[in-house]
Amino acid sequence: MTELPKTFDPAAIETRWYAHWEEKGLFRPERPDAQPYTIVNPPPNVTGSLHIGHALDNTLQDIMIRYERLRGKDALWVVGTDHAGIATQMVVERQMNARGEKRTDYSRDEFIAKVWDWKQESGGTITGQLRRLGCSMDWSREQFTMDPHFSKAVVKVFVELHQRGLLYRDKRLVNWDPHFRSAISDLEVETKETQGGFWRFKYPLADGVRLADGADHIVVATTRPETMLADMAVAVHPDDPRYQSVIGKEILQPITGRRLRIVGDDYADPELGSGAVKITPGHDFNDFEVGKRAGIAAGQMLNMLDADANVVQTADGLVPDAYLGMHRFKRDGVDGAREAVVAEMKTLGFLVPHVTKTKEGEEVAADFEPRVIQTPFGDRSGVVIEPWLTDQWYVDAAKLAVAPMQAVRDGRIEIVPKTWEKTFFNWMENIQPWCVSRQLWWGHRIPAWFGPIMEEDGSLTYDGAKGRFSTFVAETEVDAILQAKKLYGNDVEVVDDLISAYMLGINDPVAHPLPKIWRDPDVLDTWFSSALWPFGTLGWPGETLPSPSGEGPGVGAINATQPLGHAPTPTPPLKGRGLVERHYPNDLLISGFDILFFWDARMAMHGMEFMGDVPWRKLYLHGLVRAADGQKMSKSKGNVVDPLGLIDKFGADALRFFMAAMESQGRDVKMDEKRVEGYRNFATKLWNAARFLQSNGVTASTSHEAPAAQLPVNRWIIAETVATVQAIDSALADLRFDAAANAIYHFVWDQFCDWYIELTKSAMDDETRAVAGWAFDQILVMLHPFMPFITEELWHLTGARANELIVAQWPQALAAVDSEAQAEIDWLIRLVSAIRTARTELNVPPGAKLPMVVCDGSEETHRRLDRQGAALARLGRIESLTFGEAPTGGAAQIVVDEATFILPLEGVIDIAAEKARLAKALAAAQKERDALGGRLSNPSFVEKAKPEAVAKAREDHGEKTAEAERLQAALDRLG
């Protein structure tokens, strides 16, 4: 047995042990007959680096996977990275720009090859950082969403959804990022407050129509004046008496001359502004819905911007030439369409000025009312997002949402905390079509080909202006060609893109008479592919991906003729199953609540549609990691915490334990570096305990079962160990990470280190050595899921072992619990604690030994004092123990159960002076307590003060209340 060093170096331990575990394949030991337990890791972006949210998410997952591995299960933690379409393409393009190159200098295939080169060189940063955190993932099967087997699954799902009528192409508004020239998801939109304006304009009524008050116009207001170039209606509330007479009439838009119909719609708020709203359905999500209700089809909605957000001619040709080519608003100091529209409306006399008064009462007119505007920005591009009407691919999410909702209702999916169910149902019941196409080069290219429309007379129409094409969705180009041949009754020619089809099919039909088909240039949203993660990573739909256990093909014994979307066939014995059958459904998904809809819900949709079962049985949603003051972390605030910096400073074990201890269901985690440091001290205490045991001849236990014990203190620690195992098992079954962490923390720090070691320090016989060694081994196993590195190190330094701790056996809570011994040692601890508290509060010199008189003690108390007298004398610094009446003179009185324990203090302290000191301190504490209580009882303070100020006042009030109670108790003890 190696002698433990006086101190330990977390960095050296962590590096050495992680490499050992991974090299020996201990993250996925061969257990073909064991019960499977499966977690899939939310795949971080291949471009990413470990942030504090990753640290929380992955710590919780690793706790569960290590716990279940110790319990003997075939624990599989699937790991991999997401190809991160926009983020990765942006990184590579930035590198090109730095070299004076741009993406379009290369063909699509050449650019994609460069992305793969980058991935090989720089795409593994976060996987190395996950290793530093101690994540025991199955790296032998590391996944990537662009791997060939996974790409095959993605294509199959797309094609199958299309065949089932659940995926289609449609013209709708999307979040358009003009920088990337692509649609983006809601998660990639960051709303920021910006200084903007609120403009009011007169829209003249057409054909001599007037309002009831005689006005010949309606006033509309907007924060985006440029969009009036594509206005198609004006909405008023149908019950608004000011406008009821003109609903169905028309307005003449001053700049374009376009006639706009006045429509009645509940979207218009009579209490807001003039109660009239201009409607631009092609450039506003709310207006899009109003337009549809007004009978304007998406294909008829006007689009006034191109992919770069520059003004283009609308389908009706009414945008004045002067506006064409302008950017939507001022850019690089050059006025855009917004500024030009305002200027022209002002010149025409249709701008309603915003009038304010100075302090002197003079009226001042301005073109607009200054307002703080909630403005959407691309989280990566940093440019304002434009609602843009375009043709995209959509999944019918409403139909796919039905099965997951039912699974949550009937308990097949358990959401923890349960409070998130309401949010889940609210979103799923109101779900919108899911846009899954992106205008990028990097990603899963959409398996769809377009061709000309086959007219009734047999002619072919290439209608690029309206985007009307024949569509062929297929897993391969060969299959797409077969579909096209069937439609056209002829061979087809595959060309690169729409432009090539025009050039050859229209300009040179003689030389190229065959119909032209071309593949959709778009790629799929990364959330579409990652929605397959629970089963695509296991090899579905049939790739052979053997695991270290030799489990065989991913699809295993699934019946190949079984229709997708139906319940799976009965499964064979564990040993004979393939990966999919063995590990799907997964047991648990741990996820941040912020991706409940973007990832979790979509995994449930895809899993139930294609696997006929839920993707996981439990979904645990954790909160955010916030700054110490409760604010959300952001680079702009400068309050972002680097988890790797914390690991460098305190070690991975300390950070992991902090995350577990602070993870309380339904609450965010407040970052507190002092607490991380405190858990580093906890690791030090564990290390020092191991050194003490080793110096007293305690070695590794040779038995998984508790040793035989006669001494009450040994029977007590065995019972406390069993209770702790039970507490951790119960907490982790309910995913109460904080409760599990606190159970092992208090057992190690309080019961074992502070009391058991103290109680046995001078009586370390063979029985005690055996029990101490056994209890310490149980500590190492129980603590391992939370603090894997120091526990593995101590496991090997404290004695010879047959195997590594990571694959040891979880303690069984089967040892007989001796309630009598528990009660006796608990009584001793309470008595010693009370004596120590009294000595401290009354300023008794630390070295002074005091006599003790016991009054009214029962026979049981007398027997306990006989057995524990030596320990009491040593720990409480008691020089003599007598039974009888209370002595006269000043003394401290301590009541434990039925007995009173009296400590005479005459000659030890100045009792009168001590009483005066305590009384003065008590008065000060009570005064501060009452002052704080007065502030907190004042509604004005509680409602108007900053939340952090109120919280601090409550904290201080609690502290002063407790201080006053302690001082009063000390005074009472002196009589």
N, C-alpha and C positions, 0 to 999 in steps of 0.2 A: 504494500500500500504506500503510495507516494505521499510525502508530507505536504500538506496544503501550504501554499505561500501565505504571507501575512495579508496581502492584498491581491485583488484580481484585476486583470485588464480585459474589459469586455471586448474590445476590438480584436485582440488576439484569439480569444475564445470563440467569438462569433465566426471569424473567417475560417478557423480550423474545423470547427464542427459542421458548418454548413457544407463545406467541400467534402467532408467525410460522409455525411448523410447522402448527398447527391451521388457521389462516386459508388457507394455501396447499394444504391437503389432502394434506400429505406423509406423514401416517400411513397412508394407503392410496392410493399413486400408481396411475395407470392402467397396468396391466400385464396386459391380457387374454390374452396368449399365454404368460405366465410360469407356472412351476410353482406351484400354490397351497401355502401354508403357513398353518395355522390353529391358533389357540389361543383358547379361550373363558375369560374371566376368571370365577372363582368370584364370583357376584353378591353384593356386600355388601348388607346391609340398608339400605333407603332411609332408615332412622332413624340409620344409623351414622356414626361419625367414624373417621378413619384411626388405627389403632393399630399397634403395632410389628410385630405379626404380618402385618398388611396390607402393611407396608413391605417385609418380607422376601418375601412371596409375590409381590407385584407387581413388585418389582425383578427377581426371577428370570425372570418372564414377559417383562418388557420387554427384558432382555438377549437372550433368544432371539428375540423378534420383530424387534428392531433388527438383530441378527446376520443373520437370514434375509432381511430386507429389503435389507441391504447385499449379500447374495449374489445379489440379483436376483429373488427370489421374490415372488409376489403374496401378501404377508404380511398376513393379516387377524387382528386381535386383537379379538374380540367383547367389547364392554363393556356393562354394564347393571347394574341394581339389582334386588334382591328386594323384593317388597311387604311381607314381614316381618309376617305376620298379627298375632300377639300383640303384638310390640314396637310396631308402628305404632298399633294400636288403643289400647294403653296410653298412648302419647304424647298422642293426641288426647283421650282421656278425662281425662287429667290436666289438660289445658288447659281442658276443660269444667268440671271440678271447681273449678278456680281461679276460674271465673266463676259458681260456684254452680249449675252445670248438671250433668246426668248423661245418659248415653247414652240411657236409656229415656225421656227427655223428647222424643225425636225418633223418627220412624219409621225403619225400617232404611234406606230410600233416602235420607232426609234426613241420617242419620249418615254414610253412605258418601260423600255429596256433600261433607260437611265434611272427611272424610279426604282426598279429592282436592284440596280447597282447601289443606289443610296441605301436601300433597305438592308442589303448585305453588309454595308460598311457602318451604318449609323443607326439602324432601326432596332437595336437591342438594348438601348439604354435602360428602359424601365424594367426589363426582365432582370437585369443585374441588380437594380435597386430593390426589386421584390425579394431577391435572395438576401440582401442585406437586412431586410425586415424579418427574415426567418421563415418566409412562406414555404411550406412543405408541399409544393405542387408537383404533379407528375410531369417533370420536364422531359421525360422520355417520349411523351406524346404531345409536345408543345404544338399548338395550333396557330394557324394564320388564316384570316378570312379569305385570302386570295390563293390559298393552297389548292392544288388541282381537285382533290376529293371534295373540298368544301365548295369550290366554285361549281362543281357538278351538281351538288345539292341545291345551290342557289338557283341555277338555271332550271332545274327540274321543278322547283316550287313555283317559279314564275310561270312556266308553261302550264303546269297543272292548274294553277289559279285561273289562268286565262281560259283554259278549256272548261272550267267549272262555272264560268261567268262571274268570277269574283275579282277579276282584274281586267281593266279596260283603259282605253285612251279617251281623254276628255279635255275640253277647253274650260279651264277654271282659273281663278286668281291664285297666285302663289307668292310666297316671300321671295322676291327676286333680288339677288346680289349683283349689282352692275359691275362690281370689280371682277368677280369670278365669272360673270355672265352665266349664272346658274341659279336654279331654284335651291333654297336651303330650308331646313326644318325649323320648326318653332324654337327648338332648343338652341339653335345656332343664331337666334335673334336676341340681341341684348337691348332692352329698352333703357334709354337714358333721358334725363331731363335736359332740355336745351332751351335757350332763349329764342323764342319765335314771335310770330305775330298773328293777330286775328283781324282779318280784313272783312269789310262789309261792302257789298255791291248791290246796286239796283239792277234787277232784271226786268225789262219792259214787257208788259203783257201784249200779246199779239192781237191783231184784228179789232182794235178799239175796245177791248174788254177792260172793265175796271173793277176794283174791289168795292165792297159795300160802302167803304168810307170815301170812295171816289178816286183813290189812288190808281195810277196807271202802271204801277210796277210792284214787284215783290222784292223785299230786301233779303238777301241771303248772306250768310257768313261762312268763311272758310279759313283754314290755316294753310291751305295749299292752292293758292290762286291759279297756278299754272294748269291745274287739272280741268279748268273750265273749257279748255280747248277740246275736251272729250265729254263734256256734259251731255246727258241724254234725257234728263227729267228734273223736275223740282218736286220735292215731296212736302206735303203738309199733313197735319193730323186730320183724319176724316171728320172728327167732331169739333174742330176749331172753327168757331163761327166766322172768323175773319176771312176764311178762305173757302168755305163750303160752296159758295156760288161759282167759284172758278175751277173747282176740281174737274178735270177733263178738258179744260181749255189749254191754250198754249202760250208759251213765252218765247220771245225772240232773243237768242243769245247775242249780245252786242258785237263780239269780235268775229265769231264764225258765221253769224246769221242763221245758225241752226235753230229750228223750231223744236222747243222742248215741251213735252206734255206735263201738266200739273197732275200729280197722282196723290191719292189719299193713302197714307200708310202710317201705322202706329209708331214707326221709327222716329218720325218727326215729333219733337217735344214742344208743345205750345208754350211751356214756361221758359224755354231756352231761346234767348235772342228774339228774333222775329217769329220763330216757330216754323220757318220755312228752311228747307235744306236742299242744296244743289246735289244732284245725284250723278256720280261718275262711276258707273258700274264696272268699267274696265280698269279702275285704278284705286279702288277702296273696297275692303272686305264687307263692310256694312252695306255700302251702296250696291255691291254685287247682289246681295240678297234682296234688297229693295227692287232692283232692276228685274230680277227673276219674278218677284211677285207682281210686278207691273206688266209682265208678259214679254219682257225683252230676253230673248234666248242668248245664251253665252256666245254663240257664233255671230250674233248681231251687235254685240257690245263693242264699242269703239276703243281702239288702242292708239294712243298718241305718242308712245315712246318705243324706242328700239332697245336692244339688249344692253346698250351702254347708258340708257336713260337719257338719250337725246331725242328731241322731238321729230316725229315722222308724220307723214300725211295719214289722216284717218281714212277709213273705207269710203266715207261719203265725200272726201276731197274738199272739206270746208275749212281746213286749217290754213290761214294765210301763209303764203310762201316765206314771208319775213321770219316766221318762227321755225321753219324747218332747219334741222341741224343744231339748233340751240340745245344746250344742256338744260335739264329740268329747272335748275336754279343756279345761282352764282357759284362759279368754280374758278379757283386760281385768279380771283380778282375780276373775272369777266362776268357781266350780267348774263343771266339765263332767262328761260321762258317766264319764270315767276316774276322777275323784275320787269320784263317787257309787258306782260299782261297787266300788271298793276299800273304801269305808266300809261298804257293805251286806255284802260278803263277810266283812269283819271282824266285824260285828255278828252275822252268822249262824254265826260260828266256823269259817269255811272259809279264812281267811287264815293262811298259814304265816309267822310272823315271821322276819325275818333277825336272827340272834343273833351278836353280836360280844362280845369281852372287852376291858375296859379294862386299863391297865397294872397295876392292882391285882388283876386277875383277876376282876373283877365282870362278870357277863353283862348285856349291854344289848340289848334287843329293839327292832327297827325294822320298819316295815311293808314295806320293800323294801331290796334291796341296791343301793347306788349304783353306777351303771355309766356308762361313756362309750359313747354310742349313735351309730352311723353313721345319720344322719337325712337323708332326701331333702327338699330344698327346691326350690321353683320359682326358677329363676335370676333371673327378673324380678319375680315377686310377693313373694318372700321368705317365703312361707308353706309349712308342711309339706305335702308332696305325699301324697295319699291314694290307695292302690290301690282303685279303684272299679269295680264291675261295671256295665257299661252297654252299650247297643247302639251299635256303631260300624261304619264301613266299613273293610274290610281287603283288602289285596292279597296274593295267594298268592305270597309272595316266594320260597318254596322252589322253585316251578316256574320262576319267572323267573330264579333264580340259576344254573340249570343251564348255560345258554349262556355267560354271562360266565366261569364257572369253566373251561369248556372252552377259551374264547378265551385265558385266561391260560396254561393248560396247553400249548396248541399254539403259543404265541408271537404270536398276533395282537394280544394286549395284553401289552406288556412293562412290568412294574412295577419301578421303580427307586427305592430300592435293592431288590434281589431278596429281601433278608431279610424284606420285608413280605409276600411271597407266603404264607408259613405262616400269618400272622395273617389274611390275606384268606380263605384256604381254610377256616380254622377257623371264622370267623364265617359264611361263606356256607353251609357244610355243616350248620351248626346254626341256621340262620336261622329266625326266628319270623314269623308273619303280621304284616304291616306295617299298623298303624292309620293311616289317612290322613284321618280326619275330625276336625274341630275345631269347638268350639261358640262360634264367633265371628261377627261381622257382616262384618268386613273380610277379603276373600280371594275365591278362586274358589268361588262357591256350587256345591254338589254338584248335578249335573244328574240328580236323581232326584225322583220324585213318589210320594207315598203315597196309598193309598185303602183303603176298607173291604175286609174279607175277604168273598169271595163264597161263602156256604155252599151245601151240596148242594141245599137246598130253595129256593135263589134269594134268600134273605134276605141282608142286608148287616150285618156285624158290625164296629163300630168298637172294637177291643180295645186301648185305650190303656194299660190296666193292665199287660198283658204285652208290649206293643209289637208285636202281630201285625197286620201290614198287608200289603196287596198293594203291590208295588213296580213302578214304571215308570221305567226308566233310558233317557234319550233326550237327544239334543243340543239339542233345542228343546222348548218347551212344546207346540207343535203336534204334534210326534211323540209326546210323552207322552200327550196327549189321544187320539190315534188308538189307542195301545196300550190305554188304559183303556176306550175304546168297544168294542174287540174283546173284552175280558174281560167287561164288564158287559152287552154287547149293547144298549147304550143311550147316549144322550148323557150327559156328565158336567158337573159344575159345579166350576170351579176356585176354591178359597177360599184365604185367606191362610195358615192354619195349622191344626193339629190342634184347637185350641180352637174355631175357627170351624166346623170340620167337626162337632164334637160339638153345638155350639149349634144349627146348622141341620139336620144330618142326624138327630139324635136328638130334640131338643126341638121341632122344628117340621117334621116330615117331610111334612106336607100341603102346606105352602107351598113346601118345597124337597125334592121327591121324588127328584131325580136324585142319583146317587152323587157324593160330594164327593172331590176329590183336592186335595192341597196339596203344595207343594215342600218338600223337606228344607231346614230352616233352617241346617244346618251348612255349613261351608266346608272346603276341602281343606287339608291340611298343606302348608306352603310347600315342604317337601322334595319333595313329589309334583310340584309344578309346576316346580321348579328341576331336577328329573331330566330334563326335556325340553330343557335349555339347549343342548346341542351341536347340536340340529337345529331346535328351535322358534325359536331366534333367527335361523335362516337362512330362515325363511318357511314351513317345513312347517306345515300340510299343503297349502299352495297359495296363500298370500297373495303378491301381487306386491310384492316389496320390492327395487327396483332398487338396485344398489350404485353408487358413484361411477364404476365401470368400465362401467356400462351392461350388466350381466350378465343383466338380465331377471328373470323370475319366480323366486321362491325355489325352487319345485319343479322348474323347468327342464324337462328332457326326460324326467323319470321317467314311465314308462308308467302311466297312470291306472288301467288295469285290472289292474295287477300286484298280487297278494295281499300284504297287509302281513305282515311277518315272514319274507319270503323274500329271497333274494339279489337285489340290484339288477340291472337290465338293463345291458348294456354301455354305457359312457359315450361321448358324442360328443367331438370335439376340444375342447381347453380353452376356446377362445374362445366356443364355442356352449353351454357349460354354464350352468345356473342356479346359484344360490348353494348349494343343497343338494348338487347333484351335484358342484359344484366344491370345496366345502369340508367335505363329510362323507364319510368320517370325518375328524375333526380330527386333527392330527398329534400334539399333545401336550396333556396336562393337568398343570398344576402345582398341587399341593394340599397343605394341611397334613394330616398323618397322622390328625389328630383327626376329620376328616370323611370318612375312607375309606369308612365304612359308611353314614353319613347321606346323603352326596351322591354320591361317586364310584361306589360299587357300584350305586346305584340308577340313575345315568345309564347304566351298562353294561346293566342290566336293560331299561330302557325303550328304549335305542338298539338293542339287538339284537332286541327284540321287534317294534319298529315300523319300523326301517330295514333290518333284515336284515344288519347289519354292526356292528362295534365302534364306539363313539363316538369313540375316540381310539386311536392306535397305541402311544403311550407314556403311562404314568402315573408322574409323579415326585412322591414324597412327601417333603416336607421336615419338619424338626423344629420345635420351639418356640423362640422367642426368650426366653431366661431372663435373670434378673438376673445381675449380675457374679459373685455367689457361687453361682450355679447354681440358686437357688430359682426356683420358678414366680412370675411376676409377678402381683400382685393388688392391688387398691385397699386391701384391709384391711392388707396388709403395708407399704403405702406405697412399693413399689419399682417402680411402673409408670413406664415411660419413654415420653415423648411424642415420636413421630418428627418432628412439626412443629417442636417445640422444637429438636431436633437440626439440622433443616434451617435454621432461623433462625440457629443458632449457627455451623454448619460448612458449610452448603450441601448441596443434594440430592446432588450428585456424590459427596461424601465419605461420606454415609450409604449410598448405593447401593453404593459400592465396598466398604465395610465388610461389608454384607450378603453380597455375592458372595464376598469373600475368606474369610469365616467359615462359609459354607455348605458343610459337609463331609457327604457322604452318610452317613445313619444316625446323625447326631449333632445335638444341639441347639446353638443359637447362644447364646453367653454375651455379653450386652451389655457393651461396654467403651468408654466415652466417649473414653478416651485413644487408642484405636485409630481411632475416627472422626476425632479431631483429627489423628492421624498421616496419615490419607488426605487430610485438608484440606491438610496440608503437602506431600503428594505432588502435589496439584493445583498448589500454589504452585511446586514444583520444575519441573513441566512448563511453567508460565507463564514462569518465569525462563529456562528453556532456550530457549523461543521468542524471548524478548527478546534473548538472547545471539546466536542465529542471525540474527535480523533486524539486529542491530547489526554483524554481520560479512557482510552482503550476501547472506544465504541467503534465498531466496524459495520460494514454492510450486513444486512440481515440475510439469513439463509432460508427464510421461510416467507411465503406470501401471506400465511396466516399469522395472526397475532400470537406472540409467545405466551406461555403460561405465566401468570403473575399473581403474587400474593399481597404485595405492598399496595396500600390504597392509592398512593400517588401514581403507580404504574397502571393499576386498573383504571384510574381516572383518565390518564392520557390515552389509553386504548379506547375508552368510551368517547373521548373528545375527537379522536381520529375518525372513528366510525360516524359520529355525528357530522363531521365536516364532509366526509365522502357523500353522505346522504344529502347534505345541503347543496353541494356542488351538482350532484346528479339531478336533484330537483330543479335547481336554477337553470341548468343548461337544457333540461327537457322543455322548459318554458322560455328559453332564449333570454333569460335574465342575466346578462353578462356581468352587470354591476354586482348583483347578489352573489354570483359565483366567485368573482374576484375578491369581494369583501369577506366571504366565508373563509377562503384559504389565507387571506392576508391576516385576519384577526386570529386565526388558529396558529399560524406561524409566529406572529409577533407577540401576541398576548399569551395564549395558552402554552405554547412550546418554549419559546425563547425566554419570555419574561417570568413564567411561573414554573414550568416543568424543570427547566435547567436550573433555576434558582433553588427549587425544592430538593433537587437530587444532587446538588453540587458537592455536598460533603458526605453523601451516602451512595456512591457509585459502586454497587455490588454487581455480581454477575447477572442477576435478574434485571436490574436496572439497565445495564449495558445492552442486554438483548432487546429489551423493550424500547430503549432509546434508539437503537439502530433500526429497529423495525419501523418505529414511528417516523424517523427521519426519512427512510426510504419512501414511506407513503406520502410524505410531504413532497419529495422530489417528483413523484409520479403525478400527484394532484396539481402541482404547480407547473408542470412541464408544458401543458397547452398554452399557458399564459407567458411563461418565462423559459423558453426552450433551451437557451444557450447555457445559462449558469447551472440549470438543473442537470443537463447532460454532463457538464464538466464535473460537478460534484458527484454525480452517480459513479463516475469512473475513479475519482480521486479518493473516494471513501471505502473502496474495497474491490475485490475481484468480481467481475460481472460476466454472466453468460451471454448477455446481449446488450445492445444499446438501449438507452432509456426510451428513445423514440418508438421502439417496438416492444416495450415492456408490457406488463399486465396491469390494467386499471384496478385499484383496490376494490375489494368486495366488502360491502357494508354488512358483513355477516358475523363479526365477532360479538360474543355475548357482552352486553352492556351491564356493568355493575353499578346500579343506581345508588347503592349505599356508598361506594367509594366516590362516585361523582359528587354526592351531596356533601361528603366530609371535606373533600378538597375544595369544593366551591365555598363552603363555610370558612375554611382556613384562608382562602384568598380574600374573601370579603372582610374578614377580621384584620388581616395584615394591611389591606388597603386602607381601612378606616383608621388604623393606628398611624400609618404613614401620613395620611391626610391631616390628622389632628396634629401631629408633630410639626408638619410644615406650616399649617395655618397659625399655630401658636408660637412659632419661632423657637421651638425646642432645639438646642444645639444638636447637630447631626451625630456627634460622637457620644452623646449622653445616653446611658442605659437607664431605663425606668422600671420601677416595680409595677406590678399589675395586680389589682384586686378584682376578683370575679364575684359578682352578686347575682343571686337568683338564677344560677345556672342549673340546667336539668342534668339528670344522670348522663344523658347522651353527650352533652357538652363537656362534662367531666371526663368521660371516656375519650372524647376527641382530643382534649387538652393533654391527656396522658400520652396518647399516640403521637400527637403533633407538637408537643411542648418544645422539643429541640428546634424544630423548624420555626416555630413562632418566636422563640428567643432570638434566633439568628436573624430572621427577616424583619422582625419588629423592634429589635434591640431592647428586649425585655430581660431584666436581670433577675427577677424573681416573680413567682406566681403564687398567690394565696387566694383562699376562698373565705368569704365572710361579709361583714358589714362594710359599708362605705366609710373610708377614713374621713376625718375632719380636715378642714383646710382646703385650699384651692386645688382643683383637680380637673382633668379632662374626662368626660364621660362618653363612652361609646356603646351603643346598643346594637347588638347583632342577634337576631332572632329573639329568644326570650331572655337572654342574659345581658347584664350591664357590665362592661369592662371599664374599670376606673384606673386612671394613670395619675397618681399624686404628683403635683408640680411645685410644691413648696420647696424653695431653695434651688429649683432648676431654672425658673424664669421669674421675672418681676410681674406677678399676676396683676397688680393694680395698673402698672404701666401698660401691660399687654391689653388689658380691657380698654384702657383709654385709646390705645392705638387702633384697636379693632372698631371701637365706637366711632372714631373720627373717620376712618376709612369707609365704614358702613354709611355714615351720613353723606359723604361725598358721592358714593355710588348711587344711593337712593336719589340724591338731587339730580344727578345726570340722567338716571333712569326716568324720573318723572318729567324732566324737561323734554327728553326725546319722545316720551309717551304723549306729551301735549302736542308736539309737532305732528306726530302721526295721527292723532285724533282730529286734527284740523283738516277738513275736506279741501280747503283751498291749497294747502301744501301738497297733499297727496295727488290732487288732480292737476296742478299746474307745474310742480317741480319736475325736473328731469327724472326719468325712471331710475337712472343709476343713483341719483341723490336720495330718492325714496328708499331704494333697496339698501343703501348704505346706512340710512337712519334706522331701518328695521334691524339690520345686523348689529349696529351699535346698541340699540335698545335691548336686544337679546343678550348681548354680552354684559351690559350693566345690570340687567335683571339677575343673571346667573351669579355675577360677582356679589351683589347684595345678599343673595341667598346664602352664598358660601360664608360671607363675613358674619351674617346673623347666626349661622350654625356654629361657627367658631366661638362667638360670644356665649351662645347657649351652653356650649360644652364646659365653659369656665364657671357656669352657675351664677 
